[in-house]
């Protein structure tokens, strides 16, 4: 039983990254995974058991499959007991530790009933999977396309410009337009997760349709384009250097031609619902956002429901404790309900009520609207009606618990991937 060092991928030195690669074949996992791999080999006598305190991120997102799939398939590892995520503060004065941890006990010979410790207390369950849920063992791996027939979700637009195509405030915009008034036709509102959630204003130069003559005549714009070119040429990445040939454009452009649903990649764990919204095509989303072109009210209703949020909480990665939404893991592996026209129409109606409730507060940010303690009564009611409609579409009682939702979705996922 031990407490291995808590080092994320970005904190590991080259030797530590090589350790991970040798033991698991994947370098982008927490260093604590090495101890699980070594212990798993020791456990082959069928009597020995092991347990570790570990970073909670190894039970979230893509790390679960990267770490535990090889250990489960190669060594037959099963979870005997586990403790859900908790915050560990060091008692030592000179160590300011504030780590989000789990405890995992494992072996190749698990008991018939396994102990799962949660915020509600001890539960005896037949199985604990590697997401620390009382559900069957399987691994949710990154997919390039959705498992169901729904519109694809992609990342927003990537500037890779050294900040030179971005205008960070209203003040900066006014000063820029004083020098270059003709550039106004190429200014677009620019939105990352912070701007989206907190209703902050930020802008970008969107020069997709600009003609060479126009670019040449806007001296302040031309100066910024030269700065982008310099930034890209100085990059160590050859792909970025090549982008210097089109230095007036974002490095990766995925902006939809019509309206779309947008999703922040990161959101506070204190929210029951991740805020999502429809956006017009002239608001440019950054790569800190995900976008779903050609999405409908029905898609919005499902995605903003507590059913999808329960799946997200079970499968998403974390940045410390905040949600880190992923299109390849969370969205693409989510199992949608099979609905009839009546059920679809009902979800479209409840989704519209959510949008109408938000519209009552045009000056309020999503941070205030989706504060669980301060959410307006109309918005809360609309969400509850939508939750009930979505649960009905799955054939579940509207009062089903979040844990039961996750278990049912995991069963459905397991059936689909088989």
Residue pairs with C-beta under 8 A, 6 or more apart in sequence:
1 50
1 51
1 52
2 35
2 52
2 53
3 52
3 53
4 31
4 32
4 34
4 35
4 52
4 53
4 54
5 31
5 32
6 30
6 31
6 32
6 54
6 55
6 99
7 16
7 30
7 31
7 32
8 30
8 31
8 55
8 57
9 17
9 27
9 28
9 29
9 30
11 31
12 20
12 31
16 31
17 27
19 31
19 34
20 26
20 27
20 29
20 31
20 33
20 34
21 27
23 33
23 34
23 37
23 38
24 33
24 34
24 37
24 66
24 67
24 70
25 70
26 66
26 67
28 62
28 63
28 66
29 58
29 63
29 66
29 67
30 54
30 55
30 57
30 58
30 63
32 52
32 54
32 55
32 58
33 58
33 63
33 66
33 67
35 52
36 52
36 54
36 58
36 67
36 68
36 71
36 77
36 104
36 106
37 67
37 70
37 71
39 50
39 52
39 106
40 50
40 71
40 74
40 75
40 77
40 106
41 75
42 48
42 50
43 49
43 50
43 75
43 77
43 106
43 107
43 108
44 75
44 108
46 108
46 109
47 109
48 107
49 80
49 105
49 106
49 107
50 105
50 106
50 107
51 80
51 81
51 103
51 104
51 105
51 106
52 103
52 104
53 88
53 101
53 102
53 103
54 101
54 102
54 103
54 104
55 99
55 100
55 101
55 102
56 85
56 100
56 101
56 102
56 318
57 63
57 100
57 317
57 318
58 64
58 67
58 102
59 85
59 102
59 104
59 130
59 131
59 132
60 131
60 315
60 316
60 317
60 318
61 315
61 316
61 317
61 318
61 324
61 326
61 329
62 141
62 142
62 317
62 326
62 328
62 329
63 317
64 130
64 131
64 139
64 140
65 139
65 140
65 141
67 130
68 77
68 130
68 139
69 139
69 141
71 77
72 78
72 130
72 137
72 139
75 108
76 108
77 106
77 107
77 108
78 106
78 107
78 108
78 109
78 110
78 137
79 104
79 105
79 106
79 110
79 114
79 128
79 129
79 130
79 132
80 105
80 106
80 107
80 110
80 111
80 114
80 115
81 103
81 104
81 105
81 114
81 115
81 116
81 117
81 128
82 102
82 103
82 104
82 105
82 114
82 115
82 116
82 117
82 128
82 132
83 102
83 103
83 104
83 117
84 102
84 116
84 117
84 118
84 119
84 132
85 100
85 101
85 102
85 321
86 100
86 101
86 102
87 98
87 99
87 100
87 101
87 321
88 97
88 98
88 99
88 100
88 101
89 97
89 98
90 96
90 97
100 318
100 320
100 321
102 132
103 117
104 132
112 126
113 124
113 125
113 126
114 124
114 125
114 126
114 127
114 128
115 122
115 123
115 124
116 122
116 123
116 124
116 125
116 128
116 132
116 134
117 123
123 134
125 134
126 134
127 134
127 135
127 136
127 137
128 134
129 135
129 136
129 137
129 138
129 410
130 137
130 139
131 140
131 314
131 315
131 410
133 314
133 403
133 406
133 407
133 410
134 403
134 407
135 406
135 407
135 410
135 411
136 410
136 411
136 414
138 410
138 413
138 414
138 417
140 315
140 329
140 333
140 413
141 329
141 333
142 326
142 328
142 329
142 332
143 328
143 329
143 332
143 333
144 328
144 332
145 152
145 332
146 152
146 153
146 331
146 332
146 334
147 332
147 333
147 334
147 335
147 413
147 416
147 417
148 334
148 335
148 336
150 299
150 336
151 292
151 293
151 294
151 295
151 299
152 292
152 293
152 327
153 263
153 290
153 291
153 292
153 327
153 331
153 332
154 254
154 290
154 291
154 292
154 293
154 327
155 252
155 254
155 265
155 287
155 289
155 290
155 291
155 327
156 192
156 254
156 255
156 262
156 284
156 285
156 286
156 287
156 288
156 289
156 290
156 291
157 250
157 252
157 253
157 254
157 255
157 284
157 285
157 286
157 287
158 250
158 251
158 252
158 286
158 287
159 165
159 166
159 204
159 250
159 251
159 286
159 287
160 232
160 240
160 243
160 250
160 251
160 252
161 228
161 231
161 232
161 247
161 250
161 251
162 227
162 228
162 230
162 231
162 232
164 224
164 225
164 227
164 228
164 231
165 204
165 205
165 207
165 224
165 228
165 250
166 190
166 202
166 203
166 204
166 205
167 173
167 176
167 187
167 190
167 202
167 203
167 204
167 205
168 202
168 203
169 201
169 202
170 201
173 187
173 203
176 183
176 220
177 183
177 184
177 187
179 220
180 218
180 219
180 220
180 221
182 214
182 217
182 218
183 205
183 218
183 220
183 221
186 205
186 206
186 207
186 210
186 221
187 203
187 204
187 205
187 206
188 203
188 204
188 206
188 282
188 283
188 284
189 201
189 202
189 203
189 282
189 283
189 284
190 202
190 203
190 204
190 283
190 284
190 286
191 202
191 262
191 279
191 283
191 284
191 285
191 286
191 289
192 202
192 285
192 286
192 288
192 289
193 264
193 265
193 266
193 267
193 288
193 289
194 200
194 288
195 201
195 202
196 262
196 264
196 275
196 277
196 289
196 366
197 264
197 267
197 275
197 365
197 366
197 367
198 365
198 366
198 367
199 364
199 365
199 366
199 367
204 284
205 221
205 224
205 248
206 284
207 215
207 221
207 248
207 249
208 249
208 253
210 248
215 221
215 222
215 225
215 248
216 222
221 248
225 247
225 248
226 247
228 244
228 247
228 248
229 244
229 247
232 240
232 241
232 243
232 244
232 247
232 251
233 241
233 244
235 241
240 251
243 251
252 287
254 291
255 281
255 284
255 285
256 281
256 291
256 293
256 294
257 281
257 293
258 281
258 293
258 294
259 278
259 279
259 280
259 281
260 278
260 279
260 281
260 291
260 292
260 293
260 294
260 295
261 276
261 277
261 278
261 279
261 291
261 292
261 295
261 299
261 300
261 303
262 276
262 277
262 278
262 279
262 285
262 289
262 290
262 291
262 292
263 274
263 276
263 289
263 290
263 291
263 292
263 303
263 325
264 274
264 275
264 288
264 289
264 290
264 325
265 288
265 289
265 290
265 324
265 325
265 326
266 288
266 319
266 322
266 323
266 324
266 325
267 274
267 275
267 322
267 323
267 325
268 322
268 323
269 318
269 321
269 322
269 323
270 371
270 372
271 370
271 371
271 372
272 306
272 309
272 370
272 372
273 304
273 306
273 309
273 370
273 383
274 309
274 312
274 323
274 325
275 366
275 369
275 370
276 300
276 303
276 304
277 358
277 366
278 295
278 300
278 355
279 285
279 291
285 291
290 325
290 327
290 331
292 299
296 348
297 347
297 348
297 351
297 352
298 339
298 344
298 347
298 348
298 351
300 351
300 354
300 355
301 347
301 348
301 350
301 351
301 354
301 386
301 389
301 390
302 308
302 336
302 337
302 347
302 390
304 351
304 354
304 383
304 386
305 386
305 387
305 390
305 391
306 383
306 387
306 390
306 402
306 405
307 387
307 390
307 391
307 394
307 405
307 409
308 334
308 390
310 402
310 405
310 406
310 409
311 330
311 334
311 405
311 406
311 409
312 323
312 325
312 330
313 323
313 402
313 406
314 406
314 409
314 410
315 329
315 330
315 333
316 323
316 324
316 325
316 326
316 329
316 330
317 324
317 326
317 329
318 324
325 331
333 413
334 409
335 409
335 412
335 413
335 416
337 343
337 390
337 393
337 394
337 395
339 347
339 393
343 389
343 392
343 393
346 389
346 392
346 393
347 386
347 389
347 390
347 393
349 389
350 382
350 385
350 386
350 388
350 389
351 386
353 382
353 385
353 386
354 379
354 382
354 383
354 386
356 382
357 376
357 378
357 379
357 381
357 382
358 369
358 379
360 376
360 378
361 369
361 376
361 379
368 374
369 375
369 376
369 379
387 398
388 398
391 397
391 398
391 400
392 398
394 408
396 404
396 405
396 408
400 408
